[in-house]
Amino acid sequence: MGPSLCELRWLLALLGALLLLLPLAQGEDHYYTFILRETNFTRLCTTKSILTVNDSFPGPALYVRKGDTAYVNVINEGYYGVTIHWHGIKQPRNPWFDGPEYITQCPISPGTNFTYQVLFTSEEGTLWWHAHSDWTRATVHGAIIIKPALGTTYPFPEPDDEEVLVFASWYDEDVMELMIEALSEGGQATLSNAYCINGQPGDLYNCSRETTYRISVDYGKTNLLRLVNSVQNTNMYFAIANHSLTVVGLDGAYIKPLVTRYIMITPGQSMDILVTADQPLGEYYIILSPFFDGQADDFDHSITSAIFQYSGNYNYTGLPAYPSDFPGWEDKQPATFFVKQLRSLNSAEHPIDVPKDNEITTRMFITIEVGLRHCPNDSCAGPLGDRLAAALNNISFANPSVDVLQAYY
């Protein structure tokens, strides 16, 4: 008995999907295993358990080349359902593995696993991955390093060395409990207790001097710094005392080189920066501090640090040099000035395909806001006794029983 008409249609659809993916099937395959589980960490004088990938905070970096494919087996040994999102990876014709919870898949339940296929088709530079379930991304995140495809090079001189710097928030309390409490009471969630650079708060916080993150550099060498801002909800200013920064990449794409004394990096953003070690041998502070241009003063005002340390035989006493003229948390003009200077590279090797105004066929107006929903007797913890409620075009999202992509198909 031959195959039914329904089976033939399914086979033809599968064959068509495979043919569509053939142009993407270039480069090498990489295999990673992510084990989600609770791990004890000591920060700010106390020890607590946090959800991690492979017992590390931040989690492991993925290293690939443009055109490669990564297969990531996520094994959930934690207490909550979790998904992983590949931030900035376009995943053409591959939406099933994008990772937003209840959008492209339901959470990976505790005691189960799921393998993601991640296609690196056009991205090049630095991006990142993170949990996309509730507040688990506060501790479940890591960098993605996408190097040029074989046979191609950077659009700038090859750096002598490179370093990944992941910025994050640290909470003394359990982040999931904080989120549940905020949702229950309707108010603002508790603020973070510190910011971190590669998991360390730095010596401006209590009990953190000995574990301050250090970058060792050789005089005259140029380092490529790959920055990822996984801080929960805060823009950050970044600088290295007495050193110029040359921004060459932004969110997995190259830009025209921009020389600056500081950068402003938004939540979820990644940057590639060249730094030449051209100052007298010594130690120089790397400073990361918040920038906020809203009306409510509801964010962590603290400053985190790392140390840019020259190698060699020399005696250095005293504190590391501190950046001069570093923007304060209310300084909007430096942020605006920095952002307005950014330009895409748009070279023959790295073109930017942006439609002209007369080629646009559909225009959409989308608003995103955090508003208020009335509470009986003004009993909630938000402003005016109401409940804070996020909305897109005045519609709030409620978790469905099946993910949107599956329901659509």
Sequence and secondary structure as in RCSB ss.txt:
>XXXX:A:sequence
MGPSLCELRWLLALLGALLLLLPLAQGEDHYYTFILRETNFTRLCTTKSILTVNDSFPGPALYVRKGDTAYVNVI
NEGYYGVTIHWHGIKQPRNPWFDGPEYITQCPISPGTNFTYQVLFTSEEGTLWWHAHSDWTRATVHGAIIIKPAL
GTTYPFPEPDDEEVLVFASWYDEDVMELMIEALSEGGQATLSNAYCINGQPGDLYNCSRETTYRISVDYGKTNLL
RLVNSVQNTNMYFAIANHSLTVVGLDGAYIKPLVTRYIMITPGQSMDILVTADQPLGEYYIILSPFFDGQADDFD
HSITSAIFQYSGNYNYTGLPAYPSDFPGWEDKQPATFFVKQLRSLNSAEHPIDVPKDNEITTRMFITIEVGLRHC
PNDSCAGPLGDRLAAALNNISFANPSVDVLQAYY
>XXXX:A:secstr
    HHHHHHHHHHHHHHHHHGGG  S EEEEEEEEEEEEEEETTEEEEEEEETTBSS   EEEETT EEEEEEE
E SSS B EEEET   TT GGGS  BTTTB  B TT EEEEEEE SS  EEEEEEE STTGGGTSEEEEEEE  T
T   SS   SEEEEEEEEEE SS HHHHHHHHHHHTS     SEEEETTB  TTSTT GGG  EEEE TT EEEE
EEEE  SS EEEEEETT  EEEEEETTEEEEEEEES EEE TT EEEEEEE  S SSEEEEEEEEE  SSS  S 
   EEEEEEE SS    S  B  TT   TT HHHHHHHHHH  B   SSS      GGG        EEEEEE  
GGG SSSGGG EEEEEETTB     SS HHHHH 
